[in-house]
Each structure stands twice: as C-alpha cells, then as structure tokens.
Amino acid sequence: MKTFEEKFTAWVDGKLSGQELADFERELESVENAQAEKLAAHQLGDLLRTHARGAAAELSNADFFNHQLMEQIASESPRQTTEKKSRASFFWTLPRMAWSGTACLLIACALYFAAVPRTGKQIAQNQEYIAKILSSQTDDPAISATAYHDKDQNVTVLWLDGLDYLPAHHKLK
C-alpha cells in the first residue's frame, strides 16, 4: 500500500487514474492548499525545464575540471589535518618501537628457558667420572685399542697401538 506522500507525488505528476484518483481526491479534501501546492509544483517544474537547458554549458573536458577542483580544495584545506594523518599513520613511533623491542626480548627469554634443558646436577671436579668405554674396534688388524681409566686423576684414555707416528712439527689439517 502506498503512503500519502507517494500518492500525492503521483497525483501531482498526473499518474493517478480511476478509482484510485477518486479515493485520493476525497482524502485531499481534509488537506488545506492541496491544489495550490500542485500548481506551485507544476510552475517550479516548468521554470526548471526552461532555465536548466541553456544555463550551464556542457564541459568539454570534465576530468580536467574535476582535477582542478580537487587541487583547489586540497590547497584551501588546512595543512595540520594532513600532517596529523601522516604522523598518525606511521606505525613505528619511538614508544611503539620500545614496546615492540621489550616484547621481543621477553619472548626470546621465554623461548630460551623453555627450550634449553637444565639439569639440577652440576658435575664437580671431585665427583666420579661417568664416561665408560664399553667396546672398541678397529678396521686394521695391526692396530689394537685399549681403554684405561685412572680413578685418582678421574680420566679415561683410549690407547691405540700400531698407528704410524706423526712428528711434532707436522701440522694436522
């Protein structure tokens, strides 16, 4: 169902007919100056149609006109708003960099302490040495391997017999 405004506009434009026109005109009897408003709307439409045709010349280059207009608007607008926008859009301000660095450092420390295993026991000099050679084998039958452990010095040595002697001045590479 149409609203009163829609029916009124259709009545002014002459688009109502038949029963709809008769019903709306009965409804308009309660509205004062309805005919005067219709006449004023028709006069305004006629006035716009006659003066709008020749009043404004058609632009030959509308894009150039729009560009010039935007440049003028930009030059007249205050510069403070543009500077504030550019300053606010820059993400890495000094306080943000400080907070980001602090956050990265805390994350790195947390990952270090979570990833690096720590044993509660430290091997002291006077504790028993816990390395043990279970077996030894060589590919050359002329070379023999012997394991020796000295409890007083807390050291284990693997002695290889049959290897060629290297002089002290020979550099190992």
OpenMM code with the backbone's topology and positions (N, CA, C; nanometers):
from openmm import Vec3, app, unit

residues = "MET LYS THR PHE GLU GLU LYS PHE THR ALA TRP VAL ASP GLY LYS LEU SER GLY GLN GLU LEU ALA ASP PHE GLU ARG GLU LEU GLU SER VAL GLU ASN ALA GLN ALA GLU LYS LEU ALA ALA HIS GLN LEU GLY ASP LEU LEU ARG THR HIS ALA ARG GLY ALA ALA ALA GLU LEU SER ASN ALA ASP PHE PHE ASN HIS GLN LEU MET GLU GLN ILE ALA SER GLU SER PRO ARG GLN THR THR GLU LYS LYS SER ARG ALA SER PHE PHE TRP THR LEU PRO ARG MET ALA TRP SER GLY THR ALA CYS LEU LEU ILE ALA CYS ALA LEU TYR PHE ALA ALA VAL PRO ARG THR GLY LYS GLN ILE ALA GLN ASN GLN GLU TYR ILE ALA LYS ILE LEU SER SER GLN THR ASP ASP PRO ALA ILE SER ALA THR ALA TYR HIS ASP LYS ASP GLN ASN VAL THR VAL LEU TRP LEU ASP GLY LEU ASP TYR LEU PRO ALA HIS HIS LYS LEU LYS".split()
positions = [
    Vec3(0.0839, -0.1177, 0.0000),
    Vec3(0.0000, 0.0000, 0.0000),
    Vec3(0.0883, 0.1238, 0.0000),
    Vec3(0.0528, 0.2197, -0.0811),
    Vec3(0.1316, 0.3416, -0.0954),
    Vec3(0.1077, 0.4358, 0.0219),
    Vec3(0.2119, 0.5111, 0.0555),
    Vec3(0.1980, 0.6120, 0.1604),
    Vec3(0.1332, 0.7369, 0.1015),
    Vec3(0.0969, 0.8291, 0.1888),
    Vec3(0.0321, 0.9521, 0.1435),
    Vec3(0.1248, 1.0313, 0.0514),
    Vec3(0.2536, 1.0361, 0.0852),
    Vec3(0.3496, 1.1117, 0.0045),
    Vec3(0.3629, 1.0529, -0.1358),
    Vec3(0.3639, 0.9201, -0.1453),
    Vec3(0.3724, 0.8567, -0.2766),
    Vec3(0.2473, 0.8858, -0.3598),
    Vec3(0.1334, 0.8786, -0.2948),
    Vec3(0.0083, 0.9087, -0.3673),
    Vec3(0.0035, 1.0553, -0.4081),
    Vec3(0.0508, 1.1457, -0.3204),
    Vec3(0.0485, 1.2889, -0.3510),
    Vec3(0.1388, 1.3195, -0.4706),
    Vec3(0.2585, 1.2592, -0.4735),
    Vec3(0.3512, 1.2799, -0.5845),
    Vec3(0.2915, 1.2272, -0.7141),
    Vec3(0.2301, 1.1096, -0.7079),
    Vec3(0.1659, 1.0539, -0.8282),
    Vec3(0.0512, 1.1437, -0.8736),
    Vec3(-0.0237, 1.2037, -0.7798),
    Vec3(-0.1356, 1.2930, -0.8139),
    Vec3(-0.0837, 1.4201, -0.8810),
    Vec3(0.0287, 1.4770, -0.8276),
    Vec3(0.0868, 1.5978, -0.8869),
    Vec3(0.1383, 1.5668, -1.0275),
    Vec3(0.1966, 1.4499, -1.0480),
    Vec3(0.2505, 1.4121, -1.1792),
    Vec3(0.1422, 1.3664, -1.2759),
    Vec3(0.0175, 1.3497, -1.2265),
    Vec3(-0.0925, 1.3082, -1.3121),
    Vec3(-0.0914, 1.1602, -1.3424),
    Vec3(-0.0397, 1.0798, -1.2524),
    Vec3(-0.0296, 0.9360, -1.2758),
    Vec3(-0.1382, 0.8559, -1.2049),
    Vec3(-0.2279, 0.9217, -1.1307),
    Vec3(-0.3398, 0.8514, -1.0678),
    Vec3(-0.4582, 0.8522, -1.1644),
    Vec3(-0.5327, 0.7425, -1.1656),
    Vec3(-0.6499, 0.7361, -1.2535),
    Vec3(-0.7566, 0.6479, -1.1925),
    Vec3(-0.8772, 0.6631, -1.2379),
    Vec3(-0.9885, 0.5778, -1.1974),
    Vec3(-1.0252, 0.5909, -1.0514),
    Vec3(-1.0491, 0.4759, -0.9900),
    Vec3(-1.0936, 0.4697, -0.8504),
    Vec3(-0.9874, 0.5232, -0.7557),
    Vec3(-0.8596, 0.4994, -0.7876),
    Vec3(-0.7506, 0.5468, -0.7026),
    Vec3(-0.7484, 0.6993, -0.6979),
    Vec3(-0.7728, 0.7647, -0.8132),
    Vec3(-0.7777, 0.9114, -0.8195),
    Vec3(-0.8945, 0.9656, -0.7388),
    Vec3(-1.0120, 0.9018, -0.7512),
    Vec3(-1.1315, 0.9479, -0.6788),
    Vec3(-1.1112, 0.9324, -0.5280),
    Vec3(-1.0528, 0.8191, -0.4857),
    Vec3(-1.0305, 0.7978, -0.3422),
    Vec3(-0.9311, 0.8995, -0.2862),
    Vec3(-0.8256, 0.9284, -0.3616),
    Vec3(-0.7248, 1.0221, -0.3123),
    Vec3(-0.7785, 1.1650, -0.3086),
    Vec3(-0.8608, 1.2043, -0.4050),
    Vec3(-0.9177, 1.3403, -0.4028),
    Vec3(-1.0121, 1.3579, -0.2857),
    Vec3(-1.0840, 1.2508, -0.2465),
    Vec3(-1.1672, 1.2586, -0.1255),
    Vec3(-1.0780, 1.2757, -0.0022),
    Vec3(-0.9634, 1.2089, -0.0024),
    Vec3(-0.8704, 1.2214, 0.1095),
    Vec3(-0.8101, 1.3615, 0.1144),
    Vec3(-0.7917, 1.4256, -0.0019),
    Vec3(-0.7323, 1.5593, -0.0085),
    Vec3(-0.8261, 1.6697, 0.0382),
    Vec3(-0.9555, 1.6421, 0.0476),
    Vec3(-1.0495, 1.7445, 0.0929),
    Vec3(-1.0155, 1.7920, 0.2331),
    Vec3(-0.9557, 1.7057, 0.3138),
    Vec3(-0.9181, 1.7444, 0.4507),
    Vec3(-0.7859, 1.8213, 0.4541),
    Vec3(-0.7081, 1.8185, 0.3450),
    Vec3(-0.5795, 1.8867, 0.3395),
    Vec3(-0.5991, 2.0252, 0.2799),
    Vec3(-0.5523, 2.1270, 0.3516),
    Vec3(-0.5651, 2.2647, 0.3024),
    Vec3(-0.4597, 2.2918, 0.1971),
    Vec3(-0.4896, 2.3753, 0.1016),
    Vec3(-0.3974, 2.4235, -0.0014),
    Vec3(-0.3386, 2.3126, -0.0882),
    Vec3(-0.4060, 2.2008, -0.1068),
    Vec3(-0.3544, 2.0914, -0.1884),
    Vec3(-0.3454, 2.1345, -0.3344),
    Vec3(-0.4481, 2.2029, -0.3824),
    Vec3(-0.4469, 2.2499, -0.5217),
    Vec3(-0.3382, 2.3552, -0.5419),
    Vec3(-0.3153, 2.4422, -0.4437),
    Vec3(-0.2124, 2.5456, -0.4542),
    Vec3(-0.0732, 2.4811, -0.4595),
    Vec3(-0.0507, 2.3750, -0.3821),
    Vec3(0.0777, 2.3052, -0.3839),
    Vec3(0.0989, 2.2352, -0.5170),
    Vec3(-0.0098, 2.1802, -0.5758),
    Vec3(0.0016, 2.1159, -0.7059),
    Vec3(0.0394, 2.2182, -0.8114),
    Vec3(-0.0243, 2.3350, -0.8091),
    Vec3(0.0046, 2.4415, -0.9048),
    Vec3(0.1477, 2.4925, -0.8870),
    Vec3(0.1949, 2.5060, -0.7639),
    Vec3(0.3313, 2.5520, -0.7370),
    Vec3(0.4330, 2.4496, -0.7864),
    Vec3(0.4046, 2.3218, -0.7695),
    Vec3(0.4955, 2.2168, -0.8157),
    Vec3(0.5048, 2.2187, -0.9678),
    Vec3(0.3914, 2.2394, -1.0373),
    Vec3(0.3933, 2.2480, -1.1834),
    Vec3(0.4710, 2.3705, -1.2316),
    Vec3(0.4528, 2.4841, -1.1636),
    Vec3(0.5253, 2.6058, -1.2016),
    Vec3(0.6766, 2.5883, -1.1810),
    Vec3(0.7145, 2.5273, -1.0723),
    Vec3(0.8556, 2.5036, -1.0447),
    Vec3(0.9164, 2.4113, -1.1500),
    Vec3(0.8453, 2.3065, -1.1859),
    Vec3(0.8932, 2.2146, -1.2894),
    Vec3(0.9107, 2.2849, -1.4224),
    Vec3(0.8125, 2.3691, -1.4591),
    Vec3(0.8232, 2.4439, -1.5853),
    Vec3(0.9427, 2.5387, -1.5814),
    Vec3(0.9626, 2.6061, -1.4697),
    Vec3(1.0730, 2.7001, -1.4549),
    Vec3(1.2082, 2.6280, -1.4679),
    Vec3(1.2211, 2.5149, -1.4032),
    Vec3(1.3462, 2.4383, -1.4116),
    Vec3(1.3712, 2.3885, -1.5533),
    Vec3(1.2685, 2.3431, -1.6209),
    Vec3(1.2866, 2.2931, -1.7569),
    Vec3(1.3297, 2.4030, -1.8532),
    Vec3(1.2761, 2.5223, -1.8377),
    Vec3(1.3110, 2.6298, -1.9311),
    Vec3(1.4503, 2.6861, -1.9032),
    Vec3(1.4880, 2.6995, -1.7793),
    Vec3(1.6164, 2.7616, -1.7475),
    Vec3(1.7328, 2.6634, -1.7359),
    Vec3(1.7065, 2.5380, -1.7159),
    Vec3(1.8152, 2.4410, -1.6977),
    Vec3(1.8800, 2.4046, -1.8306),
    Vec3(1.8100, 2.4181, -1.9404),
    Vec3(1.8653, 2.3763, -2.0692),
    Vec3(1.9812, 2.4644, -2.1125),
    Vec3(1.9693, 2.5917, -2.1101),
    Vec3(2.0743, 2.6793, -2.1607),
    Vec3(2.1591, 2.7420, -2.0534),
    Vec3(2.1300, 2.7183, -1.9282),
    Vec3(2.2013, 2.7871, -1.8207),
    Vec3(2.3457, 2.7389, -1.8058),
    Vec3(2.3675, 2.6106, -1.8075),
    Vec3(2.5018, 2.5571, -1.7858),
    Vec3(2.5538, 2.4972, -1.9160),
    Vec3(2.6693, 2.5449, -1.9580),
    Vec3(2.7303, 2.4915, -2.0791),
    Vec3(2.7908, 2.3551, -2.0478),
    Vec3(2.7865, 2.2685, -2.1458),
    Vec3(2.8421, 2.1358, -2.1259),
    Vec3(2.9946, 2.1442, -2.1272),
    Vec3(3.0581, 2.0756, -2.0325),
    Vec3(3.2032, 2.0793, -2.0217),
    Vec3(3.2669, 1.9937, -2.1312),
    Vec3(3.3693, 2.0491, -2.1933),
    Vec3(3.4373, 1.9718, -2.2978),
    Vec3(3.5342, 1.8702, -2.2375),
    Vec3(3.5902, 1.9003, -2.1206),
    Vec3(3.6841, 1.8093, -2.0557),
    Vec3(3.6508, 1.8041, -1.9070),
    Vec3(3.5606, 1.7144, -1.8719),
    Vec3(3.5122, 1.7078, -1.7335),
    Vec3(3.6210, 1.6573, -1.6380),
    Vec3(3.7078, 1.5691, -1.6841),
    Vec3(3.8136, 1.5174, -1.5967),
    Vec3(3.9106, 1.6271, -1.5544),
    Vec3(3.9455, 1.7156, -1.6483),
    Vec3(4.0351, 1.8256, -1.6157),
    Vec3(3.9699, 1.9190, -1.5140),
    Vec3(3.8409, 1.9457, -1.5329),
    Vec3(3.7685, 2.0317, -1.4400),
    Vec3(3.7667, 1.9692, -1.3005),
    Vec3(3.7388, 1.8386, -1.2921),
    Vec3(3.7369, 1.7697, -1.1619),
    Vec3(3.8743, 1.7740, -1.0955),
    Vec3(3.9792, 1.7571, -1.1765),
    Vec3(4.1152, 1.7617, -1.1227),
    Vec3(4.1474, 1.8999, -1.0663),
    Vec3(4.1134, 2.0039, -1.1423),
    Vec3(4.1389, 2.1406, -1.0958),
    Vec3(4.0607, 2.1706, -0.9680),
    Vec3(3.9372, 2.1251, -0.9639),
    Vec3(3.8539, 2.1480, -0.8466),
    Vec3(3.9119, 2.0773, -0.7236),
    Vec3(3.9567, 1.9542, -0.7385),
    Vec3(4.0155, 1.8803, -0.6259),
    Vec3(4.1460, 1.9445, -0.5794),
    Vec3(4.2266, 1.9952, -0.6731),
    Vec3(4.3504, 2.0647, -0.6363),
    Vec3(4.3205, 2.1902, -0.5554),
    Vec3(4.2192, 2.2636, -0.5956),
    Vec3(4.1833, 2.3855, -0.5243),
    Vec3(4.1332, 2.3526, -0.3838),
    Vec3(4.0528, 2.2489, -0.3716),
    Vec3(4.0028, 2.2082, -0.2401),
    Vec3(4.1193, 2.1657, -0.1503),
    Vec3(4.2137, 2.0921, -0.2076),
    Vec3(4.3289, 2.0464, -0.1294),
    Vec3(4.4164, 2.1630, -0.0849),
    Vec3(4.4312, 2.2647, -0.1700),
    Vec3(4.5153, 2.3784, -0.1327),
    Vec3(4.4484, 2.4662, -0.0276),
    Vec3(4.3170, 2.4697, -0.0252),
    Vec3(4.2457, 2.5526, 0.0723),
    Vec3(4.2274, 2.4827, 0.2057),
    Vec3(4.2398, 2.3502, 0.2091),
    Vec3(4.2201, 2.2794, 0.3354),
    Vec3(4.3424, 2.3015, 0.4245),
    Vec3(4.3243, 2.3069, 0.5547),
    Vec3(4.4373, 2.3316, 0.6451),
    Vec3(4.5372, 2.2164, 0.6417),
    Vec3(4.6655, 2.2511, 0.6511),
    Vec3(4.7726, 2.1512, 0.6418),
    Vec3(4.7852, 2.0680, 0.7696),
    Vec3(4.7358, 2.1169, 0.8794),
    Vec3(4.7506, 2.0442, 1.0051),
    Vec3(4.6833, 1.9081, 0.9979),
    Vec3(4.5689, 1.9000, 0.9329),
    Vec3(4.4992, 1.7715, 0.9272),
    Vec3(4.5790, 1.6711, 0.8464),
    Vec3(4.6443, 1.7146, 0.7376),
    Vec3(4.7242, 1.6205, 0.6581),
    Vec3(4.8468, 1.5762, 0.7361),
    Vec3(4.9133, 1.6672, 0.8076),
    Vec3(5.0320, 1.6300, 0.8843),
    Vec3(4.9957, 1.5341, 0.9967),
    Vec3(4.8842, 1.5579, 1.0631),
    Vec3(4.8419, 1.4687, 1.1700),
    Vec3(4.8094, 1.3309, 1.1144),
    Vec3(4.7459, 1.3259, 0.9987),
    Vec3(4.7125, 1.1971, 0.9392),
    Vec3(4.8387, 1.1215, 0.9023),
    Vec3(4.9371, 1.1904, 0.8428),
    Vec3(5.0590, 1.1209, 0.8034),
    Vec3(5.1387, 1.0772, 0.9256),
    Vec3(5.1402, 1.1591, 1.0293),
    Vec3(5.2116, 1.1231, 1.1512),
    Vec3(5.1403, 1.0077, 1.2221),
    Vec3(5.0077, 1.0086, 1.2213),
    Vec3(4.9333, 0.9026, 1.2880),
    Vec3(4.9405, 0.7724, 1.2098),
    Vec3(4.9569, 0.7793, 1.0796),
    Vec3(4.9608, 0.6572, 1.0011),
    Vec3(5.0972, 0.5892, 1.0086),
    Vec3(5.2008, 0.6583, 1.0533),
    Vec3(5.3329, 0.5978, 1.0654),
    Vec3(5.3320, 0.5063, 1.1870),
    Vec3(5.3526, 0.3767, 1.1651),
    Vec3(5.3375, 0.2777, 1.2721),
    Vec3(5.4525, 0.2805, 1.3711),
    Vec3(5.5766, 0.2910, 1.3251),
    Vec3(5.6911, 0.2718, 1.4131),
    Vec3(5.7337, 0.4019, 1.4806),
    Vec3(5.6513, 0.4497, 1.5702),
    Vec3(5.6920, 0.5639, 1.6511),
    Vec3(5.7865, 0.5122, 1.7599),
    Vec3(5.8548, 0.6018, 1.8259),
    Vec3(5.9543, 0.5628, 1.9267),
    Vec3(5.8939, 0.4797, 2.0405),
    Vec3(5.7812, 0.5195, 2.0987),
    Vec3(5.7243, 0.4348, 2.2058),
    Vec3(5.6846, 0.2962, 2.1560),
    Vec3(5.6308, 0.2887, 2.0354),
    Vec3(5.5923, 0.1578, 1.9826),
    Vec3(5.7145, 0.0703, 1.9576),
    Vec3(5.8233, 0.1306, 1.9110),
    Vec3(5.9452, 0.0528, 1.8893),
    Vec3(5.9991, 0.0012, 2.0223),
    Vec3(5.9939, 0.0844, 2.1264),
    Vec3(6.0430, 0.0414, 2.2574),
    Vec3(5.9597, -0.0744, 2.3111),
    Vec3(5.8276, -0.0638, 2.3008),
    Vec3(5.7406, -0.1710, 2.3487),
    Vec3(5.7587, -0.2976, 2.2649),
    Vec3(5.7759, -0.2823, 2.1343),
    Vec3(5.7964, -0.3998, 2.0481),
    Vec3(5.9279, -0.4682, 2.0819),
    Vec3(6.0344, -0.3914, 2.1041),
    Vec3(6.1629, -0.4495, 2.1415),
    Vec3(6.1557, -0.5220, 2.2738),
    Vec3(6.0868, -0.4630, 2.3704),
    Vec3(6.0707, -0.5267, 2.5012),
    Vec3(5.9935, -0.6573, 2.4880),
    Vec3(5.8881, -0.6549, 2.4086),
    Vec3(5.8078, -0.7761, 2.3892),
    Vec3(5.8901, -0.8851, 2.3213),
    Vec3(5.9695, -0.8495, 2.2210),
    Vec3(6.0545, -0.9478, 2.1529),
    Vec3(6.1590, -1.0064, 2.2484),
    Vec3(6.2165, -0.9231, 2.3315),
    Vec3(6.3155, -0.9705, 2.4279),
    Vec3(6.2534, -1.0681, 2.5279),
    Vec3(6.1344, -1.0360, 2.5761),
    Vec3(6.0663, -1.1256, 2.6700),
    Vec3(6.0313, -1.2582, 2.6044),
    Vec3(5.9873, -1.2543, 2.4794),
    Vec3(5.9540, -1.3781, 2.4077),
    Vec3(6.0795, -1.4620, 2.3861),
    Vec3(6.1908, -1.3964, 2.3506),
    Vec3(6.3164, -1.4692, 2.3297),
    Vec3(6.3627, -1.5347, 2.4598),
    Vec3(6.3535, -1.4636, 2.5714),
    Vec3(6.3931, -1.5214, 2.7006),
    Vec3(6.3040, -1.6397, 2.7373),
    Vec3(6.1749, -1.6259, 2.7158),
    Vec3(6.0826, -1.7351, 2.7474),
    Vec3(6.1127, -1.8572, 2.6618),
    Vec3(6.1399, -1.8369, 2.5322),
    Vec3(6.1739, -1.9499, 2.4458),
    Vec3(6.3058, -2.0135, 2.4868),
    Vec3(6.4043, -1.9341, 2.5257),
    Vec3(6.5332, -1.9878, 2.5688),
    Vec3(6.5161, -2.0761, 2.6914),
    Vec3(6.4448, -2.0251, 2.7918),
    Vec3(6.4299, -2.1025, 2.9147),
    Vec3(6.3396, -2.2241, 2.8942),
    Vec3(6.2502, -2.2185, 2.7964),
    Vec3(6.1644, -2.3339, 2.7702),
    Vec3(6.2356, -2.4385, 2.6863),
    Vec3(6.3241, -2.3973, 2.5963),
    Vec3(6.3853, -2.4908, 2.5019),
    Vec3(6.5164, -2.5503, 2.5514),
    Vec3(6.5928, -2.4786, 2.6297),
    Vec3(6.7235, -2.5277, 2.6740),
    Vec3(6.7043, -2.6068, 2.8035),
    Vec3(6.7343, -2.7363, 2.7982),
    Vec3(6.7161, -2.8169, 2.9207),
    Vec3(6.8260, -2.7868, 3.0224),
    Vec3(6.7873, -2.7833, 3.1448),
    Vec3(6.8825, -2.7602, 3.2528),
    Vec3(6.8707, -2.8765, 3.3509),
    Vec3(6.9882, -2.9279, 3.3898),
    Vec3(6.9887, -3.0322, 3.4926),
    Vec3(7.0244, -2.9656, 3.6244),
    Vec3(6.9651, -3.0139, 3.7263),
    Vec3(6.9925, -2.9574, 3.8575),
    Vec3(7.1291, -2.9982, 3.9093),
    Vec3(7.1882, -3.1000, 3.8491),
    Vec3(7.3168, -3.1502, 3.8962),
    Vec3(7.4288, -3.0933, 3.8107),
    Vec3(7.5259, -3.0342, 3.8725),
    Vec3(7.6481, -2.9884, 3.8063),
    Vec3(7.7585, -3.0874, 3.8397),
    Vec3(7.8376, -3.1271, 3.7394),
    Vec3(7.9467, -3.2221, 3.7646),
    Vec3(8.0644, -3.1431, 3.8213),
    Vec3(8.0959, -3.1719, 3.9426),
    Vec3(8.2074, -3.1037, 4.0083),
    Vec3(8.3360, -3.1806, 3.9821),
    Vec3(8.4484, -3.1195, 4.0136),
    Vec3(8.5781, -3.1805, 3.9894),
    Vec3(8.5981, -3.3069, 4.0736),
    Vec3(8.5422, -3.3097, 4.1904),
    Vec3(8.5677, -3.4229, 4.2779),
    Vec3(8.4655, -3.5352, 4.2620),
    Vec3(8.3699, -3.5222, 4.1769),
    Vec3(8.2730, -3.6292, 4.1561),
    Vec3(8.3334, -3.7350, 4.0636),
    Vec3(8.2763, -3.8533, 4.0691),
    Vec3(8.3260, -3.9626, 3.9876),
    Vec3(8.2924, -3.9390, 3.8410),
    Vec3(8.3898, -3.9709, 3.7563),
    Vec3(8.3748, -3.9541, 3.6123),
    Vec3(8.2763, -4.0597, 3.5626),
    Vec3(8.1792, -4.0217, 3.4822),
    Vec3(8.0739, -4.1163, 3.4473),
    Vec3(8.0874, -4.1720, 3.3055),
    Vec3(8.1904, -4.1319, 3.2299),
    Vec3(8.2084, -4.1867, 3.0959),
    Vec3(8.2730, -4.3240, 3.1057),
    Vec3(8.2278, -4.4159, 3.0205),
    Vec3(8.2821, -4.5508, 3.0236),
    Vec3(8.2877, -4.6008, 2.8793),
    Vec3(8.3987, -4.6619, 2.8424),
    Vec3(8.4120, -4.7193, 2.7093),
    Vec3(8.3682, -4.8642, 2.7199),
    Vec3(8.2643, -4.8987, 2.6490),
    Vec3(8.2107, -5.0341, 2.6580),
    Vec3(8.2816, -5.1295, 2.5637),
    Vec3(8.3114, -5.0832, 2.4425),
    Vec3(8.3840, -5.1688, 2.3485),
    Vec3(8.4597, -5.0797, 2.2516),
    Vec3(8.5641, -5.1360, 2.1915),
    Vec3(8.6426, -5.0628, 2.0925),
    Vec3(8.6780, -5.1584, 1.9812),
    Vec3(8.6872, -5.1092, 1.8601),
    Vec3(8.7133, -5.1932, 1.7454),
    Vec3(8.7835, -5.1106, 1.6400),
    Vec3(8.8774, -5.1696, 1.5662),
    Vec3(8.9460, -5.1012, 1.4565),
    Vec3(8.9307, -5.1834, 1.3304),
    Vec3(8.9422, -5.1191, 1.2157),
    Vec3(8.9312, -5.1892, 1.0875),
    Vec3(9.0632, -5.2552, 1.0488),
    Vec3(9.1728, -5.2015, 1.0985),
    Vec3(9.3057, -5.2549, 1.0656),
    Vec3(9.3464, -5.3541, 1.1751),
    Vec3(9.3789, -5.4800, 1.1390),
    Vec3(9.4157, -5.5771, 1.2434),
    Vec3(9.5503, -5.5454, 1.3089),
    Vec3(9.6308, -5.4583, 1.2488),
    Vec3(9.7601, -5.4232, 1.3081),
    Vec3(9.7436, -5.3219, 1.4199),
    Vec3(9.6281, -5.2622, 1.4304),
    Vec3(9.6032, -5.1601, 1.5336),
    Vec3(9.5176, -5.2232, 1.6421),
    Vec3(9.5591, -5.2034, 1.7680),
    Vec3(9.4792, -5.2539, 1.8805),
    Vec3(9.4367, -5.1368, 1.9667),
    Vec3(9.3167, -5.1477, 2.0253),
    Vec3(9.2620, -5.0407, 2.1092),
    Vec3(9.2477, -5.0923, 2.2514),
    Vec3(9.2962, -5.0122, 2.3479),
    Vec3(9.2880, -5.0485, 2.4887),
    Vec3(9.2341, -4.9283, 2.5655),
    Vec3(9.1359, -4.9540, 2.6524),
    Vec3(9.0788, -4.8478, 2.7353),
    Vec3(9.1440, -4.8517, 2.8717),
    Vec3(9.1796, -4.7366, 2.9260),
    Vec3(9.2428, -4.7256, 3.0567),
    Vec3(9.1699, -4.6174, 3.1355),
    Vec3(9.1351, -4.6471, 3.2592),
    Vec3(9.0671, -4.5500, 3.3457),
    Vec3(9.1477, -4.5324, 3.4735),
    Vec3(9.1801, -4.4066, 3.5074),
    Vec3(9.2539, -4.3750, 3.6290),
    Vec3(9.1583, -4.3052, 3.7243),
    Vec3(9.1273, -4.3715, 3.8352),
    Vec3(9.0333, -4.3152, 3.9318),
    Vec3(9.0927, -4.1965, 4.0065),
    Vec3(9.2238, -4.1964, 4.0311),
    Vec3(9.2869, -4.0867, 4.1038),
    Vec3(9.2825, -3.9570, 4.0222),
    Vec3(9.3082, -3.9663, 3.8936),
    Vec3(9.3070, -3.8483, 3.8064),
    Vec3(9.1681, -3.8226, 3.7464),
    Vec3(9.0766, -3.9162, 3.7630),
    Vec3(8.9402, -3.9070, 3.7126),
    Vec3(8.9398, -3.8858, 3.5611),
    Vec3(9.0105, -3.9765, 3.4893),
    Vec3(9.0231, -3.9646, 3.3455),
    Vec3(9.0179, -4.1034, 3.2829),
    Vec3(8.9645, -4.1102, 3.1614),
    Vec3(8.9633, -4.2333, 3.0834),
    Vec3(9.0388, -4.2075, 2.9550),
    Vec3(9.1279, -4.3007, 2.9161),
    Vec3(9.2113, -4.2849, 2.7975),
    Vec3(9.1876, -4.4051, 2.7075),
    Vec3(9.1776, -4.3820, 2.5778),
    Vec3(9.1692, -4.4883, 2.4799),
    Vec3(9.3037, -4.4923, 2.4093),
    Vec3(9.3778, -4.6017, 2.4324),
    Vec3(9.5145, -4.6151, 2.3793),
    Vec3(9.5081, -4.6982, 2.2526),
    Vec3(9.5628, -4.6402, 2.1416),
    Vec3(9.5644, -4.7101, 2.0135),
    Vec3(9.7083, -4.7483, 1.9804),
    Vec3(9.7390, -4.8780, 1.9773),
    Vec3(9.8720, -4.9296, 1.9423),
    Vec3(9.8742, -4.9679, 1.7955),
    Vec3(9.9893, -4.9375, 1.7282),
    Vec3(10.0067, -4.9771, 1.5900),
    Vec3(9.9828, -4.8647, 1.4910),
    Vec3(9.9515, -4.7441, 1.5374),
    Vec3(9.9323, -4.6299, 1.4468),
    Vec3(10.0675, -4.5735, 1.4065),
    Vec3(10.0789, -4.5177, 1.2899),
    Vec3(10.2020, -4.4538, 1.2463),
    Vec3(10.2286, -4.3313, 1.3320),
    Vec3(10.3557, -4.3073, 1.3560),
    Vec3(10.3970, -4.1944, 1.4387),
    Vec3(10.3983, -4.0672, 1.3546),
    Vec3(10.3456, -3.9580, 1.4102),
    Vec3(10.3495, -3.8267, 1.3461),
    Vec3(10.4479, -3.7406, 1.4226),
    Vec3(10.5450, -3.6795, 1.3554),
    Vec3(10.6392, -3.5928, 1.4265),
    Vec3(10.5688, -3.4681, 1.4798),
    Vec3(10.6264, -3.4043, 1.5802),
    Vec3(10.5658, -3.2889, 1.6471),
    Vec3(10.5556, -3.1698, 1.5549),
    Vec3(10.6470, -3.1568, 1.4570),
    Vec3(10.6433, -3.0387, 1.3709),
    Vec3(10.5399, -3.0548, 1.2579),
    Vec3(10.4793, -3.1732, 1.2450),
    Vec3(10.3800, -3.1960, 1.1405),
    Vec3(10.2468, -3.1347, 1.1832),
    Vec3(10.1887, -3.0555, 1.0913),
    Vec3(10.0625, -2.9881, 1.1226),
    Vec3(9.9453, -3.0762, 1.0792),
    Vec3(9.8492, -3.0895, 1.1670),
    Vec3(9.7286, -3.1639, 1.1328),
    Vec3(9.6286, -3.0699, 1.0645),
    Vec3(9.5724, -3.1179, 0.9615),
    Vec3(9.4758, -3.0329, 0.8890),
    Vec3(9.3384, -3.0916, 0.8967),
] * unit.nanometer
topology = app.Topology()
chain = topology.addChain("A")
for resn in residues:
    res = topology.addResidue(resn, chain)
    for name in ("N", "CA", "C"):
        topology.addAtom(name, app.Element.getBySymbol(name[0]), res)
